[in-house]
Amino acid sequence: MGTLPSSNFINLSFGFRLLPGGGRFRAERRWVVKEKRWRKLCVQCEKRSLEMWRVWRRRWFDKVRCFSLSDGEGEENRRPGPSSSSGEEVEHRGGGSDDDVRSERARASVSPRPPISLEGPVYNSFQVDSFKLMELLGPEKVDPSDVKLIKENLFGYSTFWVTKEEPFGDLNEGILFLGNLRGNREHVFAKLQHKLHEVVGGKYNLFMVEEPNSEGPDPRGGPRVSFGLLRKEVSEPGPTTLWQYVIALLLFVLTIGSCVELGIASQISSLPPVVVKYFTDPDAIEPPDMQLLFPYVETALPLAYTVLAVQLIHEIGHFAVAFSKKVKLGIPFFIPNITLGSFGAITKFKSILPDRRTKVDISMAGPLAGAALSFSMFCVGLLLSSNPAAAGDLVEVPSMLFQGPLLLGLISRATLGHTAMHAATVSIHPLVIGGWCGLTTTAFNMLPVGCLDGGRAVQGAFGKNVLFAFGLATYLMLGLGVLGGPLSLPWGLYVLICQRTPEKPCLNDVTGVGKLRQTALIATISLVVFTLLPVWDELAEELGIGLTTAF
C-alpha cells in the first residue's frame, strides 16, 4: 500500500472528545470557531465539523468534536522533522471545560512523534480513507494468533512440515502453508481436519490444494500439495436472500411463458397468416392482434409441459445426488428462451464440496437425468409420428429443422425414412419437438466451459488448467458457429455474462476421480459435440436429411 509521506501532512495534533448530549456539540462548535483567534483550525477538521453539524445530525456524530491543537505557526514551521512534535489523542469523557481543553493542547503539543518516511507513493486524504474503508469492508482475515496455534498443534514431522507461508484466497484473506508431506495425503488431510476442529472449533476451513509453481511431483506420486486456511464465513457461500427468491420466481414464470410460446410456434402451419408473417418476415413492423393466439394456447400446453418436465427432472437429478452427498444447493434460476423454451437453470452450491468426485457426480447427474427423459420422449415421438393412429396429433414443421443437430437428424432419418424427410415439411408428434429441445438444452449445458455443468465436471475430473483449454476451444467453436448453429451467439453471450467463472475449489482438491468417471465424461462430451454439430447442405443432401433445394 505504500508509506504515507510527510509532504501531505502539516504538523498538527488532533483531539477527539465525546460529549454527553447533542446540544453540547453546537455549543462546543461555537467555542471552536471563537477560539480560532488564538490558534488555527485545520481545514479537514473544519470541513468535517460543518458537515456533521449541518447534515449528519445523528446521535453518535452529535457527541464528537475534532479540533486542532497546533499553534498558528507559519507553513515553514509545520514541516515534520526529527525535532518536530505533535500527537494524536483520543479521549472518551462525559464532559469537560475550557481549561481541560487547553491542558489537553499543552500535553499534545509536547508529545513525541516518530518521523514520517518520505519514501513511497503519495496519497491524498481521500485515498487514505478509501484504503481504510476497503480494509474494513473486505473479508475478515485469519487471526495471526490462530495461525501460530494451528502451526504448533496441527503440523509436524508426522503430518506436514511447514516451510513457508503465502496468502491464500481470492482476496488474500487466508494463509497457504507450503512444505513437505509426511504420509498419505488423504490420511494426513483427514487427520489435520480433525485436529483443526479440536484446536479452534468450527472457525476455519482447511483446503488441500496443489502447490502453486511446484518444481516437480511428490516423491510418493501425484502432485505436491499445500494446505490453505480460510475463515468459514469467507469460504462458505452465503444464504439465499428474499430478493433472490423473488427473482427466481419471476424467471420461472417467464420460462413458463416462453415454453407456451414454443408450443404455439410449433403449430405454425395452422396459425393465421398475419401472425406467421409477423414472426417470419424481418420487414414486418406492425404487430398482429395477440387475441388471435388465444385459441392455440390450449393445444400448446402439452409441448410446454414436456419442455418444463425436462428442466425439472434436470434439477431433481442435481438435488437428489447432492442430498445423498450431504451437499446443499441453492434455488435454481431458470433462464427463458423463445427458441428452446429454456436455456436451463443456474444453480449454485450452498456448501463447500468435500472432494472432486462429489463435484463430478453432482454436475453430471442433472444432464444425465434430463437427457434420459428427453431422448425417451424423442424416440417415442418418432414412433408415434410414423403411426397412422396418431395422425390427428401430428404437427407439420419445416424439414430444415432436422439439419440442426447431426446426431438427432441421423436418428430421425433412420426412423422416418428418406421419403418423409426429403420434403419441404415433415409431420411429427409434439413429443419429438419436446425431446429435441430438451436434448439441445442439455447438450448446451454440458459444454466444458465456465460454471456450466460440463465445466464443473471437467474441472473436477481433470483440473482447472484442462478446463481453461477446453473453455478456449468451446468459445472459439461457438464464435465460429461450429456448435449450436444460430443459437451459438446467444448461448455464448449467456455463458460470458452469467456462467464464465469456474467453480471454487473443493476441500480436497487434489485426489483424482478415477478412470471410470473420466472416461464417462469424455464420452458424454463427444455426444454433446455430435448433438450440437449442424449439418451443412452438401452433407444433408447426401444423407437425405431435409430438402436443401427448398431453402
Buried (B, 14 or more C-beta within 10 A) or exposed (E): EEEBBBEEBBBBBBBBBBBEEEEBBEEBBEEBEEBEEEBBBBEEBBEBBEEBBEEEEEEEBBBBBBBBBBBEEEEEEBEBEEEBBBBEBEEEEEEBEEEEBBEBBEBBBEEEEEEBEEEEEEBEEEBEEEEEEEEEEEBEBBBEEBBEEBBEEBBEEEBBEBEEBBEBBEEEBBBBBBBEBBEEBEEBBEBBBEBBEEBBEEBBBBBBBBBEEEEEEBEEEBBBBBBBBBBEEBBBEEEEEEEBEEEBEEBBEBBBBBBBBBBBBBBBEEBBEEBBBBBEEEEEEEEBEEEEBEEBEEBBEBBBBBBBBBBBBBBBBBBBBBEEBEBBBBBBBBBBBEBBBBBBBBBBBBBBBBBBBBBBBBBBBBBBBBBBBBBEBBBBBBEBBBEEEBEEBBBBBBBBBBBBBBBBBBBBBEBBEEEBBBBEBBBBBBBBBBBBBBBBBBBBBBBBBBBBBBBBBBBBBBBBEEBEEBBEEBBEBBEEBBBBBEBBEBBBEBBEEBBBEBBBBBBBBBBBBEEEBBEBBEEBBEBBBEBBBBBEEEBBBEBBBBBBEEE
